[in-house]
Amino acid sequence: MTTDDKAPRVLVAGFEPFENDPVNPAWEIARALDGWRCEGTVVQALQLPCVFGRSIHVLDAAMASIVESGRPLPLVLCIGAAGGRTEISLERAALNIDDARIPDNAGHQPIDTEVVPGGPAAYFTALPIKAMVRDMRAAGLPAAVSNSAGTFVCNHIFYALMHRLASWPMLAHARGGFVHVPYLPEQAASKPGVASMALQTQVEAFRVAIRTALLVRDDVRETAGRLH
């Protein structure tokens, strides 16, 4: 993309590899979408460190840079990998809790720590996630609403993003959310029994999801609940 392009930005932030994996589908999706134009906007990719705290600072700086440059920022999507999931999973809620099963890439392992001290217990995404799932499925792309983003760095950045959207005046017109994605085939090859999805399929799913997020203001009313 050209540096003087004042078109609105869609910020797509994907995590770097973690837990000894050489690749993270989250970042591969984000960078594959970089520069893609959709409904008058341009996608801008950002790589997030898989580190508590530092990931928030990187996201904060990117959002501030876009807004301060005079470019509108209508949409922010963060992406993380979720081994074992078989669908593109759009997260409904972010919890104000860090409870790491494993250390992050800097060796930090917070336990029962608030993401934002004194912040609300949870935030719900304002994205039309049911409509996004509907449109991805209509295009033959596996997708579902998820009700738990975990308690690792994915939920950490999801909560931080939602807190910024709720409290930063410069982001008053932005919406955002978090999406978990399956492993890529090359990752699953060394993990017997673990599902995977081709990168091209995942990128196409995000093209559909982004377009719907930009066009749909009020979500559809249809069930996406689960018993467990």
Secondary structure, DSSP 8 states (H G I E B T S, - for coil): --TT--S-EEEEEEE---TT-S--HHHHHHHHHTT-EETTEEEEEEEE-SSTTHHHHHHHHHHHHHHHTT----EEEEEEE-TT--SEEEE-EEES-B--SS--TTS----SB-SSTT--SEEE--S-HHHHHHHHHHTT--EEEES---SSHHHHHHHHHHHHHHH-GGGTT-EEEEEEE-B-HHHHTTSTT--B--HHHHHHHHHHHHHHHHH-SS----------
